[in-house]
Amino acid sequence: MRLNKIFLIGGLLLFSSTAGAEIRIDEARYANGVLTVLGHTSRSFQIIVLDGNYKRRSDKGGSFIFRVPYRPRFCKIKLTSGGDKKSIEVKNCSTSI
């Protein structure tokens, strides 16, 4: 019984350390052929993936920035970090280009 409790506690700790690095997007804009995305994660040094192609790691304070020569399809982007996923429309982006 004691061994089961140890595994249960260890599993909960593992789950809580890998689950939900909450993403907050402060700005997403497209200008002069460059997509700029500014945001934060709830924890430091989290990997953030933009549309499955571009990766960054948040800094000590949880901040991150993407500056990539990329125009997102339909002017929407998806960011993922851990189990968290966020979608947002990009400012100054037109689907008619």
JOMO-V827440 format. One record per residue. SS is DSSP state (H for helix, E for strand, C for the rest). PSI is psi in whole degrees, 0 to 359 (999 if undefined). D_LAST is the distance of its C-alpha to the last C-alpha in whole Angstrom. Layout:
<<SS & PSI & D_LAST> <SS & PSI & D_LAST>>
This chain:
<<C & 318 & 64> <H & 321 & 63> <H & 321 & 61> <H & 320 & 59> <H & 320 & 58> <H & 314 & 57> <H & 320 & 55> <H & 313 & 53> <H & 316 & 53> <H & 319 & 52> <H & 320 & 49> <H & 320 & 48> <H & 318 & 48> <H & 315 & 45> <H & 317 & 43> <H & 334 & 43> <H & 338 & 42> <H & 344 & 39> <C & 154 & 38> <C & 81 & 35> <C & 88 & 34> <C & 134 & 33> <E & 135 & 29> <E & 125 & 28> <E & 119 & 25> <E & 325 & 25> <E & 142 & 21> <E & 114 & 18> <E & 156 & 15> <E & 125 & 12> <E & 136 & 13> <C & 40 & 13> <C & 9 & 11> <E & 130 & 14> <E & 128 & 15> <E & 127 & 18> <E & 124 & 20> <E & 139 & 24> <E & 188 & 26> <E & 152 & 30> <E & 159 & 32> <C & 343 & 35> <C & 160 & 37> <C & 152 & 37> <C & 38 & 36> <C & 145 & 33> <E & 131 & 31> <E & 134 & 27> <E & 129 & 25> <E & 117 & 21> <C & 31 & 19> <C & 2 & 22> <C & 329 & 21> <E & 134 & 22> <E & 143 & 26> <E & 164 & 27> <E & 133 & 31> <C & 154 & 32> <C & 189 & 34> <C & 325 & 38> <C & 0 & 37> <C & 0 & 34> <E & 149 & 31> <E & 159 & 28> <E & 137 & 25> <E & 134 & 22> <E & 101 & 20> <E & 144 & 18> <C & 81 & 15> <C & 128 & 13> <C & 112 & 10> <C & 142 & 11> <H & 134 & 10> <H & 12 & 10> <H & 33 & 10> <E & 146 & 14> <E & 159 & 17> <E & 127 & 20> <E & 140 & 23> <E & 146 & 26> <E & 118 & 30> <C & 232 & 33> <C & 359 & 33> <E & 140 & 31> <E & 135 & 27> <E & 138 & 25> <E & 145 & 21> <E & 149 & 19> <E & 147 & 16> <C & 131 & 14> <E & 153 & 14> <C & 30 & 12> <C & 138 & 9> <C & 135 & 6> <C & 355 & 6> <C & 0 & 4> <C & 999 & 0>>
